Amino acid sequence: MATADASVALITGGGSGIGRGFALEMAKLNHIVIVSDVNEDSAESVAEEIRAGSGTALSRQFDVRDSAAAAALVDELLARYGRIDALFANAGVVGPADFWSIEPSDWDALLGINVKGVALISQLVAEQMKRQRRGRIIITASYNGVRVAEHVIPYRVSKAGVLMFSKCLALVMAPYGVTVNAICPGVTPTPLQLEYAEALAETRGITLDEYLKERRSRIPMGEMTTIEDLNALARFLVSDEARIITGQAIAVDGGVMASS
Ligand SMILES: NC(=O)c1ccc[n+]([C@@H]2O[C@H](COP(=O)([O-])OP(=O)(O)OC[C@H]3O[C@@H](n4cnc5c(N)ncnc54)[C@H](O)[C@@H]3O)[C@@H](O)[C@H]2O)c1
């Protein structure tokens, strides 16, 4: 059960997949968890799952593109708890696999959510962490931010952008004892990954199962990443043991990023 002075963790995109995993993990560490997501129902269902396990959580509908909503959310959390100890800037979307089918609006969505959406909430939370002289910012990036290929180009560009943002922010926050790191998940079977896989399978004219089998064979260790694999790193990055690790892009991907 969380105590009155328990650490406070804010997760964006916490209603599904990797963000849900981070939310449940922070609850296990006795953090007060704020599960935010553009999808109100999924955020509330994860918060409810945490409360059912005797954790402390609340959900907030929050679109990371909305700067006014970001400011209101941070103000509310500071009024309630007076602190934010960990931010998981995790919400993200994937875009068209095929270069020729990219629409102008895809750039708005990919850069708006995956880059601007990370930067807006990170800046606001960083301002508080600077005052606290303590905090952890963990940004979900991707091996796609360093790996060059001819498909999902707006997604790759967005993840390259957010990797640069996280390293720059790490330097800004270093004098205040706040660390900023990017977790780069490998192929993790979440709704987003399956949407991505389906689009690529369709582009290549193969089935989803055929694509996933072939995809696994291209992972140096031959295995997909699990939510538990990502949580192990998240747990470490929020711990005191990781106090001096900052500005890193850490892959949890069976060797995919190393082979880029
Ligand atoms: N799954 C993978 O294989 C993989 C690999 C590398 C990186 N990632 C990254 O991990 C992060 C999480 O992805 P996931 O696989 O868990 O996907 P997911 O689709 O399961 O979860 C993403 C969540 O983000 C939310 N979201 C989408 N747009 C939003 C917005 N505008 N504002 C707030 N929330 C929004 C969705 O509602 C959803 O709950 C993303 O940044 C993604 O790019 C995933």
The ligand as an ORCA input file, in Angstrom:
! r2SCAN-3c Opt
* xyz 0 1
  N       5.470     -2.604    -29.358
  C       6.659     -2.486    -29.918
  O       7.168     -3.434    -30.549
  C       7.418     -1.199    -29.793
  C       8.733     -1.187    -30.243
  C       9.464     -0.004    -30.108
  C       8.879      1.116    -29.535
  N       7.590      1.072    -29.115
  C       7.038      2.287    -28.513
  O       6.445      1.965    -27.271
  C       5.441      2.928    -26.951
  C       4.173      2.212    -26.517
  O       3.718      1.432    -27.604
  P       2.889      0.082    -27.416
  O       3.521     -0.928    -28.276
  O       2.645     -0.194    -25.984
  O       1.534      0.524    -28.145
  P      -0.004      0.469    -27.704
  O      -0.746      0.889    -28.918
  O      -0.324     -0.825    -27.063
  O      -0.095      1.619    -26.590
  C       0.058      2.960    -26.908
  C      -0.889      3.762    -26.044
  O      -0.705      5.156    -26.378
  C      -1.988      5.756    -26.409
  N      -1.978      6.945    -27.239
  C      -1.978      7.031    -28.592
  N      -2.043      8.306    -28.986
  C      -2.059      9.060    -27.862
  C      -2.112     10.446    -27.594
  N      -2.210     11.321    -28.597
  N      -2.104     10.869    -26.321
  C      -2.041      9.978    -25.293
  N      -2.016      8.656    -25.477
  C      -2.017      8.204    -26.745
  C      -2.896      4.680    -26.964
  O      -4.260      4.952    -26.654
  C      -2.347      3.441    -26.302
  O      -3.005      3.192    -25.061
  C       5.270      3.786    -28.207
  O       5.963      5.000    -28.047
  C       5.918      2.944    -29.284
  O       6.389      3.703    -30.368
  C       6.854     -0.058    -29.231
*
